[in-house]
Amino acid sequence: MIKMFKELLQMTNEQSAPQRLMFLFANAESTNPKKSKKHQRGTISPVMCVDKLPSELTTFDALVKEADSIAKQWNFVFIASLSGENGVAPTTDEAEPFLNKMANDIETGNGIGRYVIFDREENPIELESNG
């Protein structure tokens, strides 16, 4: 499991094909907050999404600051990567259907294990779907 954002950026830059990173910022709410963190249940709602080339990113703190300038009501960021072809990174238009799939996955809880997830403090998060 990736434990730091800089590890994710490093891995992305080491891929043979150019990558575009996709970020979905979400708000998670616990439905049983008195339970231990390991046993909490809740809902996750997409708030906003963006795609970026790895070269457009510097630090996790900078990503959080940029996200907060748009909307602050998020507590998790889901991250996926999209590979390019023939030495060219995917475009924003090519990333859009994948961002829509991410939003759908998060709303339904399906396939959320395929995403790298961090909280606002860059702690890695593991989620299990209820289905």
Number of C-alpha atoms within 10 A of each C-alpha: 9 14 14 13 19 14 11 19 18 11 11 20 15 11 10 11 17 20 25 25 23 22 22 23 28 23 16 17 14 13 11 12 12 9 11 9 10 8 9 13 18 11 14 18 17 20 17 18 19 15 23 17 20 18 10 11 13 12 12 17 13 11 15 18 13 12 18 12 9 9 12 14 14 21 16 24 26 23 21 19 22 19 17 16 11 7 11 12 18 21 15 16 9 13 19 15 11 16 21 13 11 25 21 16 17 21 15 16 17 15 13 19 14 12 20 20 25 22 17 15 11 16 14 17 16 13 12 11 12 9 6
